[in-house]
Amino acid sequence: MLKKTFAVLAFLISLVALFSFSNKWIQKPVIRTIVVDAGHGGYDVGARGLFSTEADVSLAIAMKLGKRLETEFPECKIVYTRTGKALPGNLNDLNDANHLRAEMANEAKGDLFISIHCNSAGLRAGGWNSKRITGYTTKKVVTGKGKKKKTRTVKTPITEIYYVKNMVAGTETFIWAADRSGIKSGYINVEEPGNTSDSVAESATDSNIIMPDMNSPEFRIRSQLYEKKYFTKSLMLAGFVEEELVKTGRSSRGVKQRNDKGIWVLQATGMPSILVETGFITNEEEEILINSEQGQENIVQSIVNALKRYREAITRS
């Protein structure tokens, strides 16, 4: 009798374990589509360094990142906004190209949007000549005639030309500003209750889709709730990216929010979105680094590691 009881218990435990394993096996991945965006392109070369441009460096890093993601995240679809030197879609208008970036991400039902850029600062890449006062000379100057004649001392500055090295360096990761919720609302398609997917809903051009009234208070409230969800996830991923870059020896300038035209594409994507400034192309040493194989490898691996941490975090939540 005892043996039979143990046998039944063992069978039940095995059944539960098998059921649990099966559930995990058929569970959909939390990240299904990652959109990799190489900033700028075509006539829009972005920031210029001493020997390279932001468009070219961003493309090189973005392509390496995409290929690595295809290996490290085989369950994910990787979408590229551009794979060559031209603007997305071979367009000739910068605004149209930026709109196309967002459209590509949204139509792909992206779960994440990662835009790769380079930063710039100062008057010129590498450095520039400036002038400073090192002292003064004095001389007597006579003005007026007769009784109105006066003598006064005039100071004349002594100047020298000196070289200012462009020292601004470090990485930054941007997310869309939290106070611009009204802008992003229009690009977030809210799914019906019970569907916990974080991907964008079907395109409004599909004939079988009944779009909600985007002007209704209910829709705006629900959109804002989803915006907060995307903002939190964007902030989480951006923080992970900066932390991983620091581990490679890079200097981090932190996670920042922006609300200007420069990151319009982040505001127009209905998914967690980040823009990674991989380094200052106007800094001589950093330009060499972000153009090097090792430098680009470190950037790519840092983003991949951050994505793994992000995936683990949202899987647990």
C-alpha angles and dihedrals in degrees: 000000000000091000090051091051092051090047091052091047092049090050092050092048091050090049092051091047091049092048092050092048091048091051091052091045095055095038111120115244113259090227114045105157129030120188114209114198123193106205124238121351139172114030088348099082094165118209119005126222129190093278108000143046132232092239093058096043092046091051093050093051094042093052092049090047092051093049091048091050090052087059100038096039103035091162091061131083111229116210122193122203090203134003099180139047095273126090115268111291090011087275123165098209119079096209092049089049093052091049089050091053090058093043091052091051094047096043089050088055088234121200092198136020118202118184119193121211143152125233131229138197141166132034097294141003112270094007145299144233118263137177129235137177114248099176145317139264121210131211137171117251124193118208133179131018136260114346090356092058112124136178121212137172117244123199116214117195120236110219136189134193116236136174121250112203115216100241102167107122143153142082129282132185119205131203130184113276116263093224092060093071093131092064097051093045093079092058098049116088107202115220123221120269113279094035106102095180114131095206125107117269124245120296116271089235091072107105094218094056119098106203118212122240101272091198095056118108090233093056093046091051092049091046091052090051090054091045089057089051092052092044092054092049093046090051091048094051093044090053092050091051093053092046092051093048090053089056089063091056098264123140112241123213088190140238113314139185124225133186104186138099091271092079100030089130091064090053092050099052119093095216140061104298136186136180115211117206097202096195145312109290088192091064108087096217095041092049089056090048098051090047093051124094092236093047093051091044090054091050093049094047091047091055091045091050090048090051091052090052090047092050091050092048096051091043089059094045 
